[in-house]
Amino acid sequence: MLTVHQSEQLKDRGIKVICMDPGWVKTRMGGEGAILEPDVSISGMLKTLHTLKDSDSGKFYTYTGDLVPW
């Protein structure tokens, strides 16, 4: 709900707000069982961020760019 609210509040300033799932990443937090290398998650998130349109604001995406229904 915060993402949707913030996207509405900031749209007139040209700011896009999204929620993004980075996946299960091999970090101290993700643990040894995680399946993604950090560079894979990061490159996917950056690719997704660079393709966002104004109409994408307020939505939830995975690191692969897939839309997650709220």
C-alpha positions in Angstrom: 0.0 0.0 0.0 2.9 2.4 0.7 4.2 1.9 -2.8 0.8 2.8 -4.3 0.3 5.8 -2.0 3.8 7.1 -2.6 3.5 6.7 -6.4 0.3 8.8 -6.3 2.0 11.5 -4.1 5.1 11.8 -6.3 3.8 11.4 -9.8 3.5 15.1 -10.4 7.2 15.4 -9.7 8.0 12.8 -12.3 9.1 10.3 -9.7 8.3 6.6 -10.3 7.8 4.4 -7.2 7.8 0.6 -7.4 8.3 -2.4 -5.2 10.9 -4.9 -6.4 11.8 -8.5 -5.3 15.5 -9.0 -5.8 15.1 -12.8 -5.7 16.8 -15.2 -3.3 20.4 -13.9 -3.5 23.6 -15.5 -2.3 24.5 -13.0 0.5 24.9 -13.3 4.2 21.2 -12.6 4.5 20.2 -15.0 1.7 22.4 -17.8 3.1 24.1 -20.7 1.5 21.0 -22.1 -0.1 20.2 -19.1 -2.1 20.1 -19.6 -5.9 21.1 -16.3 -7.4 24.5 -14.7 -7.7 24.4 -11.0 -6.7 25.4 -9.8 -10.2 22.5 -11.6 -11.8 20.0 -10.0 -9.4 21.5 -6.6 -9.7 21.7 -6.6 -13.5 18.1 -7.8 -13.7 16.9 -5.1 -11.4 18.8 -2.4 -13.3 17.4 -3.6 -16.6 13.9 -3.5 -15.2 14.5 0.0 -13.7 15.8 1.4 -17.0 12.6 0.2 -18.9 10.0 1.6 -16.5 7.3 3.9 -17.9 5.3 6.4 -15.9 2.4 3.9 -16.0 4.5 1.3 -14.1 4.7 3.4 -11.0 2.9 1.9 -8.0 3.4 -1.7 -9.2 5.4 -4.7 -7.9 8.1 -6.3 -10.1 10.6 -9.2 -9.7 14.3 -8.7 -10.6 13.5 -10.3 -14.0 10.9 -7.6 -14.8 7.9 -9.8 -14.3 4.9 -8.0 -12.9 3.6 -9.4 -9.6 -0.1 -8.9 -9.0 -1.0 -7.1 -5.8 
